[in-house]
Amino acid sequence: QVQLVESGGGLVQAGGSLRLSCAASGRTFSSRAMGWFRQAPGKEREFVAAMYWSGGSTYYADSVKGRFTISGDNARNTVYLQMSSLKPEDTAVYYCAAGPRATTKAKEFASWGQGTQVTVSS
């Protein structure tokens, strides 16, 4: 069981940037991968990005590829989502998740944070 707390959300103008953070605690050694998902009002939760703590490949949804970057600080047990060239359609609650593998499937992540709101104005 891993506890996750997101932070860094807020209001930003279209074209701007924002960095989200997710601090992990508890049994972090049992989770090899971290992911970011988002959910907008009236829409299903969707995959954004994923990575492994050990490094290697990162994975992104086509909608954010080239604009968002996922990274981790192993010493701080913190994962980040750097968001650039933000669009109004990026507006959503962003959630971080921990699990055994980096996957686009939310179902495969065992631990979730409470979410942080990101609002992009035009």
Backbone bond lengths (Angstrom), bond angles and torsions (degrees), N, CA, C in turn:
res aa  C-N    CA-C-N  psi(-1)  N-CA   C-N-CA  omega(-1)  CA-C   N-CA-C  phi
1 Q - - - 1.461 - - 1.527 109.35 -
2 V 1.330 115.26 127.85 1.449 122.46 -179.17 1.524 109.35 -120.82
3 Q 1.326 116.29 135.45 1.457 120.85 175.56 1.532 108.33 -97.20
4 L 1.327 116.10 133.25 1.453 121.72 -177.31 1.524 110.69 -127.41
5 V 1.333 116.35 135.42 1.453 121.84 179.31 1.516 109.88 -131.73
6 E 1.334 115.96 116.12 1.462 121.17 178.72 1.524 110.45 -87.84
7 S 1.327 115.19 153.39 1.453 121.39 175.26 1.523 108.72 -156.31
8 G 1.316 116.66 168.15 1.453 121.26 176.47 1.514 115.40 102.30
9 G 1.319 117.25 -4.63 1.452 119.67 179.05 1.516 111.00 -70.78
10 G 1.320 115.52 166.99 1.450 120.00 179.92 1.507 111.97 165.70
11 L 1.318 115.38 -165.24 1.457 122.62 -179.83 1.521 109.84 -101.26
12 V 1.321 116.13 131.98 1.456 121.20 -179.60 1.525 109.74 -143.15
13 Q 1.320 116.55 149.60 1.458 121.64 178.45 1.522 110.78 -76.12
14 A 1.322 117.03 149.70 1.458 121.59 176.03 1.524 109.32 -54.55
15 G 1.333 115.66 136.79 1.450 120.80 -177.95 1.514 113.20 91.62
16 G 1.321 116.39 -10.03 1.449 121.53 -178.96 1.513 113.46 -85.51
17 S 1.330 115.57 -175.17 1.462 122.17 -178.22 1.511 111.63 -128.07
18 L 1.325 115.38 157.43 1.453 122.35 179.43 1.523 107.90 -156.15
19 R 1.336 117.18 143.69 1.457 120.77 176.81 1.517 110.45 -119.41
20 L 1.325 115.67 123.09 1.449 122.00 177.41 1.522 109.79 -96.01
21 S 1.332 116.54 147.24 1.452 121.94 177.68 1.519 109.64 -123.73
22 C 1.319 116.46 149.61 1.457 122.25 176.69 1.513 108.13 -136.73
23 A 1.335 116.63 109.85 1.456 122.12 -179.65 1.521 109.88 -91.87
24 A 1.327 116.39 127.62 1.459 122.24 -179.11 1.519 111.15 -106.72
25 S 1.321 116.13 142.89 1.457 121.69 176.69 1.525 109.12 -146.21
26 G 1.340 116.44 171.81 1.445 120.37 -178.11 1.521 110.60 89.02
27 R 1.335 116.66 -140.21 1.456 121.88 -177.60 1.528 112.04 -82.27
28 T 1.324 114.80 63.51 1.462 119.80 -177.51 1.528 113.01 -66.05
29 F 1.329 116.53 -25.83 1.462 120.56 -178.82 1.523 112.81 -66.57
30 S 1.313 117.33 -17.41 1.461 121.52 -179.20 1.527 112.94 -86.86
31 S 1.331 116.70 -7.65 1.457 121.44 -179.85 1.520 110.34 -112.28
32 R 1.315 115.81 113.38 1.456 120.83 -178.35 1.524 113.01 -84.20
33 A 1.324 116.51 -24.21 1.454 120.83 -173.83 1.522 113.18 -127.30
34 M 1.322 114.99 156.54 1.458 122.52 176.68 1.517 108.62 -130.80
35 G 1.315 115.70 147.59 1.448 119.97 179.36 1.512 112.20 -141.04
36 W 1.314 115.39 160.33 1.461 122.38 173.72 1.519 108.05 -121.09
37 F 1.327 115.53 133.68 1.452 122.77 176.53 1.517 107.89 -129.99
38 R 1.319 116.61 163.32 1.460 119.36 177.43 1.522 110.12 -143.24
39 Q 1.322 115.22 156.25 1.449 120.71 179.17 1.526 109.69 -142.43
40 A 1.321 115.65 121.16 1.452 122.47 177.42 1.525 108.66 -97.25
41 P 1.341 118.02 157.33 1.462 120.96 179.41 1.525 111.62 -55.04
42 G 1.321 116.42 130.54 1.452 121.23 178.46 1.515 115.33 77.16
43 K 1.320 117.38 4.14 1.459 120.84 -179.36 1.523 111.54 -120.53
44 E 1.316 115.69 160.98 1.459 121.78 177.60 1.520 109.54 -77.07
45 R 1.318 116.05 155.25 1.453 121.54 175.48 1.526 108.16 -63.60
46 E 1.318 117.37 133.84 1.449 120.60 -178.04 1.522 112.79 -127.84
47 F 1.304 114.62 150.42 1.453 122.69 179.21 1.520 110.90 -69.65
48 V 1.329 116.30 141.81 1.456 122.01 177.91 1.528 110.89 -118.71
49 A 1.336 116.88 -55.91 1.460 121.31 -177.72 1.525 110.47 -160.47
50 A 1.332 116.92 159.50 1.461 121.56 177.40 1.520 110.44 -152.40
51 M 1.330 116.04 158.39 1.454 122.18 -178.26 1.519 110.56 -157.74
52 Y 1.350 115.58 167.17 1.457 121.33 173.22 1.525 108.88 -108.12
53 W 1.338 116.41 142.02 1.457 120.55 177.32 1.527 112.04 -59.09
54 S 1.329 116.01 -31.87 1.458 121.40 -178.22 1.524 113.27 -74.53
55 G 1.311 117.40 -6.62 1.447 121.61 -178.57 1.513 111.18 95.36
56 G 1.305 116.49 -170.18 1.444 120.66 -179.15 1.517 111.24 100.25
57 S 1.302 115.84 -148.68 1.454 121.90 -175.94 1.518 113.89 -65.90
58 T 1.318 114.83 146.84 1.453 122.30 172.15 1.518 107.08 -118.54
59 Y 1.321 115.74 157.66 1.459 120.58 -175.22 1.519 110.19 -131.20
60 Y 1.337 116.33 139.82 1.449 121.82 -177.68 1.520 112.29 -136.10
61 A 1.312 115.17 148.67 1.453 120.42 171.97 1.521 107.43 -70.59
62 D 1.327 116.84 147.39 1.465 120.57 -179.87 1.532 112.03 -57.14
63 S 1.312 116.56 -32.85 1.453 121.42 -176.95 1.526 114.12 -67.36
64 V 1.339 117.38 -19.59 1.461 120.60 -178.08 1.520 113.47 -118.95
65 K 1.309 117.38 -6.79 1.462 122.06 -178.24 1.525 110.75 -57.31
66 G 1.331 115.81 130.70 1.452 121.22 -179.14 1.512 113.29 90.23
67 R 1.330 117.03 -13.26 1.463 121.45 -179.59 1.524 112.24 -114.62
68 F 1.327 117.16 -34.55 1.465 122.34 -178.13 1.525 110.50 -108.97
69 T 1.330 116.23 149.08 1.455 121.89 176.67 1.523 109.96 -135.18
70 I 1.335 116.69 127.25 1.455 121.32 176.37 1.528 108.19 -99.45
71 S 1.327 117.04 139.32 1.454 121.80 179.07 1.521 109.54 -152.95
72 G 1.327 116.62 165.36 1.450 120.05 -179.42 1.512 112.56 -137.71
73 D 1.320 115.74 150.91 1.455 123.67 174.79 1.521 105.15 -114.64
74 N 1.327 117.11 100.86 1.459 121.77 -175.74 1.528 113.22 -61.23
75 A 1.330 116.95 -38.52 1.459 121.05 -178.86 1.525 111.92 -64.30
76 R 1.317 116.60 -32.66 1.457 121.59 -178.46 1.524 113.09 -99.05
77 N 1.337 116.98 -1.87 1.465 121.91 -176.96 1.527 110.21 51.04
78 T 1.316 114.68 46.40 1.455 121.30 -177.27 1.519 111.08 -129.34
79 V 1.315 115.94 134.78 1.458 121.50 176.38 1.524 108.07 -112.03
80 Y 1.321 115.99 146.42 1.455 121.47 -177.28 1.520 111.40 -122.38
81 L 1.313 115.27 155.28 1.450 121.55 171.12 1.521 106.33 -130.83
82 Q 1.328 116.03 104.97 1.452 121.57 177.94 1.519 107.77 -87.52
83 M 1.320 116.76 120.62 1.455 122.10 -176.93 1.522 109.64 -115.07
84 S 1.324 116.18 127.28 1.456 122.29 179.68 1.523 109.51 -128.48
85 S 1.328 115.62 165.52 1.468 121.86 -179.62 1.522 110.46 48.07
86 L 1.310 115.68 47.78 1.455 120.99 -175.76 1.524 112.39 -64.90
87 K 1.319 114.36 144.64 1.457 123.02 -179.64 1.525 109.48 -120.19
88 P 1.330 117.87 155.56 1.467 119.95 177.81 1.530 112.42 -54.67
89 E 1.326 117.59 -33.51 1.456 120.99 179.46 1.528 113.90 -70.25
90 D 1.327 117.65 -6.53 1.460 121.43 174.19 1.524 111.19 -82.10
91 T 1.317 117.10 -8.38 1.456 121.81 179.80 1.522 110.17 -60.72
92 A 1.332 116.14 123.63 1.460 121.74 -177.48 1.519 109.46 -178.55
93 V 1.326 115.59 171.55 1.452 120.84 169.03 1.520 105.41 -88.96
94 Y 1.320 116.79 126.85 1.457 121.91 -178.92 1.518 110.67 -102.00
95 Y 1.329 116.06 131.05 1.453 122.83 -178.60 1.524 111.31 -119.54
96 C 1.317 117.23 139.78 1.455 119.75 171.46 1.521 107.80 -101.63
97 A 1.324 115.93 154.92 1.450 121.57 -176.76 1.519 110.70 -144.03
98 A 1.329 116.06 153.62 1.459 122.43 178.73 1.518 109.78 -125.95
99 G 1.324 116.29 141.28 1.447 120.05 -179.61 1.510 112.72 -166.41
100 P 1.322 116.66 -174.47 1.467 121.73 -175.94 1.527 115.39 -77.83
101 R 1.324 117.01 -19.38 1.455 119.79 -178.76 1.517 111.98 -147.87
102 A 1.327 115.92 153.43 1.457 121.94 176.66 1.522 107.12 -82.52
103 T 1.318 115.25 110.98 1.452 120.84 -175.80 1.525 110.49 -143.58
104 T 1.316 115.96 160.66 1.459 121.09 177.48 1.527 111.11 -84.00
105 K 1.326 116.71 -7.45 1.456 121.98 -176.42 1.528 111.90 -90.65
106 A 1.326 116.05 112.54 1.462 121.39 -179.07 1.525 111.64 -59.27
107 K 1.313 116.06 -33.12 1.460 122.55 -178.15 1.524 112.98 -58.49
108 E 1.321 116.99 -26.07 1.457 120.67 -176.62 1.532 114.22 -87.70
109 F 1.326 117.44 -2.37 1.460 121.52 175.85 1.524 109.08 -95.73
110 A 1.316 116.70 128.49 1.459 121.63 -174.33 1.526 114.70 -86.97
111 S 1.328 117.66 -31.54 1.464 121.91 -176.18 1.516 111.16 -119.19
112 W 1.334 115.24 141.73 1.463 121.61 -177.59 1.516 112.66 -135.79
113 G 1.331 115.43 148.04 1.446 120.62 174.73 1.515 109.69 -86.00
114 Q 1.324 116.94 179.92 1.463 121.57 -177.59 1.523 113.23 -84.70
115 G 1.316 116.82 -14.16 1.448 121.54 178.40 1.513 113.55 96.61
116 T 1.321 115.89 153.56 1.456 121.97 176.05 1.526 108.29 -137.02
117 Q 1.324 116.53 134.54 1.455 121.80 -175.16 1.519 112.00 -79.65
118 V 1.327 115.55 131.95 1.459 122.10 174.07 1.520 107.00 -121.13
119 T 1.325 116.35 123.00 1.455 121.25 178.88 1.522 109.38 -122.76
120 V 1.324 115.88 124.12 1.457 121.60 -179.92 1.521 108.60 -111.77
121 S 1.312 116.70 118.70 1.456 121.54 -178.71 1.519 111.12 -96.39
122 S 1.330 116.08 150.11 1.455 121.56 -179.65 1.510 111.68 -95.98
